[in-house]
Structures are given as structure tokens and as C-alpha cells.
Amino acid sequence: MDLTGKVAIVTGSGRGLGLAYAKRLAGCGAKVVVNDVDPGTADAAVREIAAAGGTAVAEIGAVGSTETAEALVNRAVAEFDRLDVLVTNAGVLRDRVLWKMSDDDFDTVVNVHLRGTFTCARAAVLRMREQGEGGRLILIGSPAGQRGSFGQTNYSAAKAGIVGFARTWAMELARADITVNAVIPVAATAMTATIPALKKYVDALAAGEPMPPFARKALAFGAPEDAAGLVAFLASDAAAEITGQAIGIGGDRLSLWSHPQQVAAAYADGGWSADAIAEVWPTTVGARPETVGENLPTE
């Protein structure tokens, strides 16, 4: 996949999935702006990319504010004269059940994930539209945003909102030839290490052990590098016609997530009273209620 001549920003790319995305984009020829809140982590990522023959610079800042978003775009233009790809990966966790979640827990996660995606995308799109040559927004979602996740009110809501961004922006930016897609990755990271069902696989990978086939196929769970190929593909000319999609990647599995659809309907002349709904619910609209949460298979 040849990305020579393209310039990409990857937020939260000092480690984990973000670093894997940045390394793969650079390996395909793109020049990359690495972003992290920690200067040492960002600089180490740049050195790693350079050692592999790629080109990258670091821009330090906490994603969320308009100032950070504009600084990222300005750095890309100042260093490389253009911007073609934005990957909004930066994120944090503040897990609590609803009745224990503080305002700060909620605001911190929503600010980084949801507002950070919005501010960075807005700044990037202004530049891409000015260039007039199209572009790529690759928004990083999560299964938690697709299915819900116990103890993750803030994170699930933000990630669901990000997929909503992708659908809306795909329509708004079509005339400018800017595609917008959400990537739904599953990989061994510090975040997934907090999930009991996945922790043993994260620990095994960290110890240098191979990921078992059950994890890679049934759980679609692998290393961060396993998710990077999809990002490189979506950044490329080969994906010029793909927009508004939520695409899953992890381990050995590539998948397409559905958009919300009506799955059942019933009609009554003159509308519905509460009593009428109660009477027909079990045998019509409510006969097959939707499930919530991830139903992970067991070995």
C-alpha cells in the first residue's frame, strides 16, 4: 500500500494502537505527525519510526481543545506542507458504574474522545477543503460504543457518538472528496488489560507468547499491529469510495458493523395508547428484544 506523498496526523500515537497506526502509515510512505501528552513517549515513537526508515515529527498536547487541534494541523502544514489523513485515536479511561461516576470522570473521557475527535476533525477538514484534493478522516471507535460496556458510561457514550460523527460527516464532506470512516479495533493494550476476559491474553502477548487461535479468531483479539493494516488501507487511494462505515478489525477478523436499523414495527389506526402497546408488545415489536453488551465466547 503506497502512501508516498501523503501526510497524516495520528492522535494519541505514542504507544499502543496509536503507535501501531503511525508506524504502519509511515512504513507505507506517509509522513506522520505523532501526538502524545508525554514528550518522552512521543519522541521515542518518532525515533522508532525514523529507525525503520519513516518520517515523523512529534507534537505534544492533550487532545480535546481547539488549540491542540489547530496546533496539530499547523505542525503538519509547517513541516510537510499539507494534510491528507487524520486518525483520531487519543483516549483515556475513567471506569465507574453510573452511581459512582463523578462529573470529572465523565467530562474527562468525553472531552478527550468525543470533543477531541470533533475539534481535530474540524481543524483537519478546514485544511483539506482549502487544499481541494480530498482527504481521509479515520475515527477510532470501540465495541463498547457499538454494544455498551458495564462500568463505561462515559467511554461507551463517547465511542457511540464517534460513529455518529462518521455517518454525519460522510454526508457533509462527500462533495469535498473527504471520506470518513470509523474503525472498531480490538487489540491487546493497557485499556483491554482492564477487561478480565482479555487480561490473560494481554499478559501473554507482553511476555512474548503467541496469541492462541481462539483469541485471534473467536475473540478477534490480537496485537495492536493487527489493526494497523485497516488504517493504512482507509488512508489509501484504494479506499476512495468507502465512506460512512464502521469497520471492525482485530486478530484474524475483519468485519463490517451494521448501522442501527428498525427491526420490528406495528401499526394502529389513530396511534397507540399505553394499554394498546402493553397488549401487543410481547407478540409484535417486543417479541425479539435486542441484546446489550459484548457476548464473548468462552474456550
N, C-alpha and C positions, 0 to 999 in steps of 0.2 A: 504494500500500500504506500504510494508515493505522495507525501505531503510537502515536498520541496517547494519553498516559496511561501508557505502559509505560516501565519503567526498565531499562537494560541496562548490564552491565559487559563491556568488551572488553579482555582482557589483551593486552599487547604491541601496543598500538594507537597508538604514537607515530609510526609510519611504515609504509610498505609495505602489505601486505594488511590488517593490523590497523587502520590508519588508514582504509583504504577501507571496511571494515566499520563502523567507528564513524561515519564521515561519512554513510554511507547510512542507518544506523539513525536518526541524528539528523535527517537530511533527511526521513525518514518520520514524524517527530514524537516519537520516543523521546528520553528524557533519558538521557545516557550518562556513565558513569564511564570515563575514559580512563586506561590504565595503561602505564607505561614505567619502566625503571630510570633513565633520564636526565631530570631535571627540566625542562631546557630543551626537550627534544624533546616531552615530554608537554604542557607549557604551550603550545608552538607548535601542537600538534594541537587543543587546546581553543580557542585563538584562531581557528584556521581554521574550526572547526565553528561558533563563535559568529558569525563574519563572514558565514557562509552562512545565518544565522538559526536555528541549532540551539542546544541547551542541553547543556553538558558541564562536568565538573569533572575535575581530574587527581588521581590517587592514585599516588604514586611507590612503587615496590617491586619487588624481584626475585621473580618467581613461583616457587613451589616449597614454601615454608614455610607452615605453618598460620597463622602470624602475618600474613603478607601476604594470604593468602586471607580471613581474618577482617577485616582492615583494609579490603579492597575492599568486602566486603558491608556492613560497618558504615558506610562512607562513602556508599554508595548509599542506605542507610536514613536516615542523618543528613541528607543533602542533599535526598532526593526521597521519603522516607517508605515506600519499598517496593523490591522487586526482582522483575523478571519474566523477564529474559533474561540468560544468561551465555554469552559467546563466549570459548572458551579458545584463544587464538591465539598466546600468547607462545612464543618458541622461540629456540634457538641451534644452531649447528653446530660440531662438532669432528671433521671428517672425517679418518679414518685407516683403512688396511687393518687387519685383525684383529691381525696380529702386530706392528703399530706403535702400536696404540691403548693409551693409558695408562689407569690407573684413573680419573684425573681427567677425561680426555676422555669416558669412558663415563659417569661419575657426573654430570658437569655437564649433559650433554644429557638423560639420563634424569630428573634432578631437575627440570629446567625443563619438559620436555614431558610426561612421564608423571606424575610426582609432582605437578607444578603443576596439571595437569588434575584429578587426584584431589582435592587439597586445596581448590581453588577450587570444584569441583563440590559437594563435601561441605558447605562453608560456605554455598553458594548454596541448596542443597536444604533445609538446615535452615530458612532464612528462608522459602523458597517454601512448604514444608509448614506452617509456622506461619501464613502468610497464608491458606492454604487455598483459593487461587484458581488453582492450576496454575502452569505456568511452562515455560520453554524452556531446555534445555541444548544448545548448538551447539558441538560439539567439532571442532577443526580437525585433520584428518589429512593424509596425503600419499600420492601414488603410490608413494613409497618404502616406505611401510608396507603397501601392497597387493601390491607386486610384488618388493620388495627393491631395493637400490641399492648398487653397488660402492663400497666405502670408507665406508659409512654403517651399520656395525653398530649403533651407539648410536641413531641417528636412526630407522632403519628399524624397529628393535625397539620403540622408544617409540611411533612412529606406528601400528604394528600393534596395540599394546596399547590405544591410544586408541579404535580401532574396536571392540576387545573391550569396553571400557568402555561404549560406546554400546549394544551389544547387551544387555549385562547390566543396565545402568541403565534401559533402556527397559522391561524386565520389572519391575524393582523399583519404579519410580516411576509405573507406569501408573495405579494407584488414586488417586494424588495429582494426576492430570491434568498431569503434567510430562513433556513429550516430550523425547527425547534422540536426536539425530542427529549423524552425522559428516559433515563437508564435506571433500571431497578436491579442493583447488584447484590449479590450475596457472597461474602468472602471473609476469610479469617483476618480480623482486625481487632484492635483494642475494644471497639464497640461490640462486636459479635462475641467477644470473650465473656461479656457480661450475661449472655444467654446460656443457661445451664445445659440445654440440649446440645449446644455447639462448642462449649468451652473445651471439651476434651480434644476436639479436632484442632482448635486453635493452638492448644498446648503442644499437640503432636507435631504440627507444622513448625512451630517455633523451635522444637527440639530436633528438627531436621528429618522427621519421619515422613514418609509419603502419605498423602491423603487417601484413605481407603475408597474403593469403588462405591460403596454405599453412600458415603458423604458426597462424592463428586456427582453421582447420578441421581439418587433418590432425594438428597437434600439440596442438590445443585450448589454445593459448597466447596470452594477451593481457595487458592491463594489469590491475593489482590491482582497478580499478573493475569489470572484467568479472565478477569473482567475488562482488561485494557484493550483487547482487540476490538470490542464493540465500539469503544470510544473512538479509536483510530478510524474505523470504518465510517462511523457517522460524521467524522470530520472531513472525510474524503469526497471527491467528485462522484464516486460510485454511489453515494447516498443522497445525491442531489434531489431525488424525487420522494424521499422519505421524510415526512413531517407530521407532527401531531400525535406521535406514537409513544407508548410506554413499553419499553423492551427490556426483558429480563435477561440476566447473564450471571452465571456462577458455576464453578466446577466444569462439568461437561455439558451443561444445558444452556441453550439459547431459546428464549421464549417471547411470545407476544402477549401482553396483558390486554384484556378487554376493557373498553370504556363502559361506564355504567349504562345499563340498558333497562327498560321496562321488561320485567319477566312475567308479569301476570296483570290482567285487568278485568274489571267487571263494570257493568253499566246498569243504571236505574233511571227510568224516566222521571224527570223532575229533581234528580240529585239524591244524595244519601243522608239519611238521618243516622244518629249514633246506633239506634236499635236495629236499623236495617243492616248496617255494617256488621254488627255483632252476630246477626243471624247468618249472613253469608260468608263471613270471613274464613271459617275453618274449611269450607269446601270450595272456595274460589281463590281470591287473591292471596289468602294466608295459608293455603294448603301446603305449600312448599317454601317455608321461610328461608331466607338467605342465612348462611353461617357467618361467623365472625372469627377473627384471629387466624393465625397460621396453624394448620393441622399437619405437623411434621410427622412423617412416617418413622417408625422405630425399627431397629435392626432385629 
